[in-house]
Amino acid sequence: MAAGEYISMRAQTELFERELERERQEIHRRPEVELQELVKIYESRGISKDLATQVAEQMMADRRWRSRPTPARSSGSTPIHWAGPCRRLSPPS
């Protein structure tokens, strides 16, 4: 059983790493599209369009933030949603 869990976690980690690289490339290639995605994510969480736009613009201007993208930006998930045993602990969507 431990080997199965290891393989499962390794596959999830590889998927997560590929998704991070894809996000980095998207931010570099199409920053305006990524900016709008951020705005929509924050709006979907109840933040006004004006404030969501301000936050997204500030985040996109921060070079450190852009170098550490997360799939959460596009998918709305967080790393805890990607982990095997932790997946069972996270609240249902």
C-alpha positions as CSV (number, residue, x, y, z in Angstrom):
1,M,0.0,0.0,0.0
2,A,2.8,2.4,0.8
3,A,4.3,1.9,-2.7
4,G,0.9,2.7,-4.3
5,E,0.6,5.9,-2.2
6,Y,4.1,6.9,-3.1
7,I,3.4,6.5,-6.8
8,S,0.2,8.4,-6.5
9,M,1.8,11.3,-4.6
10,R,4.7,11.4,-7.1
11,A,2.4,11.6,-10.0
12,Q,0.4,14.4,-8.3
13,T,3.7,16.2,-7.6
14,E,4.8,15.9,-11.2
15,L,1.4,17.2,-12.4
16,F,1.6,20.1,-10.0
17,E,5.1,21.0,-11.2
18,R,4.0,20.9,-14.9
19,E,1.1,23.2,-14.0
20,L,3.4,25.6,-12.3
21,E,5.7,25.8,-15.4
22,R,2.7,26.3,-17.6
23,E,1.5,29.2,-15.5
24,R,5.0,30.8,-15.6
25,Q,5.0,30.6,-19.3
26,E,1.5,32.1,-19.6
27,I,2.4,35.0,-17.3
28,H,5.4,35.7,-19.5
29,R,3.6,35.3,-22.9
30,R,0.2,36.8,-22.1
31,P,0.3,39.0,-19.0
32,E,-2.9,40.9,-19.8
33,V,-4.9,37.6,-20.0
34,E,-3.4,36.4,-16.7
35,L,-4.3,39.8,-15.1
36,Q,-7.9,39.4,-16.2
37,E,-7.9,35.8,-14.8
38,L,-6.7,37.1,-11.5
39,V,-9.4,39.8,-11.5
40,K,-12.1,37.2,-12.2
41,I,-10.8,34.9,-9.4
42,Y,-11.0,37.7,-6.8
43,E,-14.4,38.8,-8.0
44,S,-15.7,35.3,-7.7
45,R,-14.6,35.4,-4.1
46,G,-16.7,38.5,-3.4
47,I,-14.2,41.3,-4.0
48,S,-15.4,44.3,-6.0
49,K,-14.2,44.6,-9.6
50,D,-12.3,47.8,-8.7
51,L,-10.5,46.4,-5.8
52,A,-9.8,43.1,-7.6
53,T,-8.3,45.0,-10.4
54,Q,-6.1,47.0,-8.1
55,V,-4.9,43.9,-6.3
56,A,-4.3,42.0,-9.5
57,E,-2.3,44.9,-11.0
58,Q,-0.1,45.1,-7.9
59,M,0.5,41.4,-7.9
60,M,1.4,41.3,-11.6
61,A,3.8,44.2,-11.0
62,D,5.7,42.3,-8.3
63,R,8.5,40.3,-10.0
64,R,8.8,37.9,-7.0
65,W,5.1,37.0,-7.2
66,R,5.2,36.4,-11.0
67,S,8.2,34.1,-10.6
68,R,6.2,31.8,-8.2
69,P,2.9,31.2,-9.9
70,T,0.4,28.7,-8.6
71,P,-2.3,26.7,-10.3
72,A,-4.7,28.2,-7.8
73,R,-4.8,31.3,-9.9
74,S,-6.5,29.5,-12.7
75,S,-8.1,26.5,-11.1
76,G,-9.1,28.0,-7.8
77,S,-7.5,25.1,-6.0
78,T,-4.6,25.2,-3.6
79,P,-1.7,22.8,-3.0
80,I,-3.6,21.1,-0.2
81,H,-6.2,20.1,-2.7
82,W,-3.5,18.3,-4.7
83,A,-2.1,16.1,-1.9
84,G,-3.4,12.6,-1.4
85,P,-4.3,12.2,2.3
86,C,-4.8,15.9,2.7
87,R,-7.4,15.9,0.0
88,R,-9.7,14.0,2.3
89,L,-9.3,16.7,5.0
90,S,-10.2,19.7,2.8
91,P,-13.8,20.8,2.8
92,P,-15.9,19.8,-0.2
93,S,-16.3,22.4,-2.9
